[in-house]
Amino acid sequence: MRNENLLNLLLNGASTFTIEIILINMSMSILFSLFIYFIYKISFNGVVYSQSFNVTIVMISLITSVIMMLIGSNLAISLGMVGALSIVRFRAAIKEPRDIAFLFWAIAVGLAAGIGAFLIAIIGSIAIAAVLLLFGNRLYKDYNYLLVVKGEDIKCEDINHILKEYKAPFKLRMKNTTKLYSELTYEITLKHVNADNLTEHFYTLENIREVHIVSYNGEVSV
């Protein structure tokens, strides 16, 4: 009798979900989060790809679906859950605003999977992925570069003249000058410009010692 009561408590004590429904919801949550995992991986444009963060996305989706099944339609449990989560403090810094969007996406599909709203999760995930891939590729197709020129007594007019000759949009970002050394940093766009030809042209100037072109899409990445 005691074993039967314990089994009934485990199966029906906190919610009306059956084992089959719980397994289906959790399986769908994993599938949705793996889709987000794949999209994040192929669309990543930062410096260092974080496998740990991507796995965290899967975990967040699964945990959220479990929380939703725990809450169900029970007001007392939902208020208790809000109180419990309110004391949690997150110290990890999110460097990219884009990563925050992925976290919200994982939470959203977790919520949908937890209540069995699979159609919403499917359509929403497809729409988000399409927008991300479309605008992501468009955004970084012609992204800017940092041009760093080092040498002796470099004049901005000489650098500007070469950039105008190659029709490369530019903007001076920094100029460091000492009595013996100069360093200029430009933000340029190389949409229709051959970077090798541009670099070789700079070296035709006698006072140029180093030329660096670094990809720049919000952060510096070599």
MOHU-V191057 format. One record per residue. N is the residue number from 1. PHI is phi as a letter, one per 30 degrees, with the letter a starting at -180 (none if undefined). OMEGA is omega as a letter, one per 40 degrees, with the letter a starting at -180 (none if undefined). Layout:
n/phi/omega
N/PHI/OMEGA
N/PHI/OMEGA
This chain:
n/phi/omega
1/none/a
2/d/i
3/d/i
4/d/i
5/d/i
6/d/i
7/d/i
8/d/i
9/d/i
10/d/a
11/d/a
12/b/a
13/d/a
14/c/a
15/a/i
16/c/a
17/d/i
18/d/i
19/d/a
20/d/a
21/d/i
22/d/a
23/d/i
24/d/a
25/d/a
26/d/i
27/d/i
28/d/i
29/d/i
30/d/i
31/d/i
32/d/a
33/d/i
34/d/i
35/d/i
36/d/i
37/e/a
38/d/i
39/d/i
40/d/a
41/d/a
42/d/a
43/c/a
44/d/a
45/b/a
46/d/a
47/d/a
48/b/i
49/d/a
50/c/i
51/d/a
52/d/i
53/d/a
54/d/i
55/d/i
56/d/i
57/e/i
58/d/a
59/d/a
60/d/i
61/d/a
62/d/i
63/d/i
64/d/i
65/d/i
66/d/i
67/d/a
68/d/i
69/d/i
70/d/a
71/d/a
72/h/i
73/c/a
74/d/a
75/d/a
76/d/i
77/d/a
78/d/i
79/d/i
80/d/i
81/d/i
82/d/i
83/d/a
84/d/a
85/d/a
86/d/a
87/c/a
88/d/i
89/c/i
90/c/a
91/c/a
92/d/a
93/d/i
94/c/a
95/d/a
96/c/i
97/e/i
98/d/i
99/d/i
100/d/i
101/d/i
102/d/i
103/d/i
104/d/i
105/d/i
106/d/i
107/d/a
108/d/a
109/d/i
110/d/i
111/d/a
112/d/i
113/d/a
114/d/a
115/c/i
116/i/i
117/d/a
118/d/a
119/d/i
120/d/a
121/d/a
122/d/a
123/d/i
124/d/a
125/d/i
126/d/a
127/d/a
128/d/a
129/d/a
130/d/i
131/d/a
132/d/a
133/d/a
134/d/a
135/d/i
136/d/i
137/d/i
138/d/a
139/d/a
140/c/a
141/d/a
142/b/a
143/d/a
144/d/i
145/b/i
146/c/i
147/c/a
148/c/a
149/c/a
150/b/i
151/l/a
152/c/i
153/h/a
154/d/i
155/c/i
156/e/a
157/d/a
158/d/i
159/d/a
160/d/a
161/d/i
162/d/a
163/d/i
164/d/i
165/d/i
166/d/i
167/h/i
168/c/i
169/e/a
170/b/i
171/a/i
172/d/a
173/c/a
174/a/i
175/b/i
176/c/a
177/b/i
178/b/i
179/d/a
180/c/a
181/b/i
182/b/i
183/b/i
184/c/i
185/b/i
186/c/i
187/c/a
188/b/i
189/b/a
190/c/a
191/d/a
192/b/a
193/c/i
194/d/a
195/d/a
196/d/i
197/d/i
198/d/i
199/d/i
200/d/i
201/d/i
202/d/a
203/d/i
204/d/i
205/d/a
206/d/a
207/d/i
208/d/i
209/c/a
210/b/i
211/b/a
212/b/i
213/c/a
214/c/i
215/d/a
216/b/i
217/b/a
218/j/i
219/b/a
220/d/i
221/b/a
222/d/none
